[in-house]
Each structure stands twice: as structure tokens, then as C-alpha cells.
Amino acid sequence: MRLLLIAGGAMVLAGCSGETPANQAATAEAPPATIPAGEYEVTTTVASFRSTDGATPIVQVKQGDTATSRACVAADGVAPPELFVAKGDVCTSQNAYVRNGRMNLTLSCKREGVSGNIMTEVSGSFAADSMKGAATTITSLSGTGDYQLHQDFTARRVGECTGPAAKS
């Protein structure tokens, strides 16, 4: 009986604040329309990795490996491929959707010394100073060494860009 009275009193006090769950949701900060410009530190963790052609993959990573990198988002809010792919990959973005806190994009990449396609699918979310999501890379190379790599990522804005993206 005491528990019921205490719970009832808490409900009355909550009602006095004028905040209902609907009002609290409405006052929560809406996600930005695009990714805020700035330099981001990205941490990736290998969730899974496997050969898709039975040969030794051209990259050597294992489940649980982590890596940290930095890249700049330009003033237009476009996420550069460097946030999601291996260093040195040259990529173009296809079918990019980066709006209102959500991102989904396909990256078509080339790697020096490797003939074939490297495709990365990225999906995730972003807020005013962070991002999180997953990236899946699948290769279709002219030789052996094809692989499928799934990575989870988190990113945090660490400041203003000091490189080329700052000029965009």
C-alpha cells in the first residue's frame, strides 16, 4: 500500500512540472539537417571478416581489430569517403542520403596496385557532434583475395578543419 502511495505521489509531482512525455519528445533537440562541418575522429571495430573466394584476403584484419583515423566534413555537410574506407582508397559516392540525422551511402572505390571493384555500403546516424553506424565492404577483384568486411564505427567532432575541407 505504501508503494502505491509513493508512486502516486511521484506521478502527481511529475504532472505538476508541465512536462508530459509528448512535450519532452518535442523539446528534444532535432538532428541537424546535414553533418556539421569539422574534423572528426573515427574509431572502427571489425565486427566480421571473411574470404569470399577461398583465397587469402588481400587485407589482413581480424574480428575485434580497431583503428582510429581523422577526416574533415566540409561546410556542405557531405561525409567524405575517408571517414569509412581504408586509407589510400579513392572513392566516389553513389546514392548518398545524408539528411536529418540519417545516412546511407554506397562508395565505389579503387585501390592502388589492385585491379577490380571495392564497394562499401554505409548506414548510420549523426547528431550535432557525433556519428555512429556500420560499413560493409565487399570486393570483386580481377585476381584472388576477395573479402567481405563488416565494421562498426563511431565518430566524434574534435574541432574545426585545418585541412582542405575547411576551404569548401
MOGI-V517309 format. One record per run of one state. SS is the DSSP state (2 for helix, 1 for strand, 0 for the rest). FROM is the first residue (numbers start at 1). TO is the last residue. If there is no record, write none. Layout:
{{SS & FROM & TO} {SS & FROM & TO}}
//
This chain:
{{0 & 1 & 1} {2 & 2 & 16} {0 & 17 & 20} {2 & 21 & 27} {0 & 28 & 37} {1 & 38 & 51} {0 & 52 & 65} {1 & 66 & 73} {0 & 74 & 80} {2 & 81 & 83} {0 & 84 & 89} {1 & 90 & 99} {0 & 100 & 101} {1 & 102 & 111} {0 & 112 & 113} {1 & 114 & 126} {0 & 127 & 129} {1 & 130 & 141} {0 & 142 & 146} {1 & 147 & 159} {0 & 160 & 163} {2 & 164 & 167} {0 & 168 & 168}}
//
